[in-house]
Amino acid sequence: MSGQPIDPGVIELAGRVFDLARGGHTDELAAYLDAGVPVNLTNDKGDTLLVLAAYHGHSATVAALLERGADHARVNDRGQTALAAAVFKQSAETVQRLLAAGAEPDVGGPSARETAAFFDLPAMAALLDTRT
């Protein structure tokens, strides 16, 4: 980068898009993505839109992001994946969507499997074990 400041309008738009992912506003978020906002947009903590939607248990938003090519294997600055976030929040439907899209239970650190073990989440561990 040239060291020039980022346009405040761009920062505002990015903030809005992250809020849409956090809030599970699937249709509005999808419209922004379809208009050209990068599906793997990452915030200052390394969280992708997918990680935020998964952490907040918005399975429909997760599905829309995956359909548009979101990378389920990306890790944030803490080493967490969207799958680990969904396991931590015990969102079974989100976990199932991510697994169906090919998310790996042993990626990241802590991985989804490690998260389920650490927080003693046997139902989540069982879901991870059903991955074929």
Secondary structure as GFF3:
##gff-version 3
##sequence-region A 1 132
A	DSSP	alpha_helix	8	23	.	.	.	ID=ss1
A	DSSP	alpha_helix	26	34	.	.	.	ID=ss2
A	DSSP	alpha_helix	49	55	.	.	.	ID=ss3
A	DSSP	alpha_helix	59	67	.	.	.	ID=ss4
A	DSSP	alpha_helix	82	88	.	.	.	ID=ss5
A	DSSP	alpha_helix	92	100	.	.	.	ID=ss6
A	DSSP	alpha_helix	112	118	.	.	.	ID=ss7
A	DSSP	alpha_helix	122	129	.	.	.	ID=ss8
###
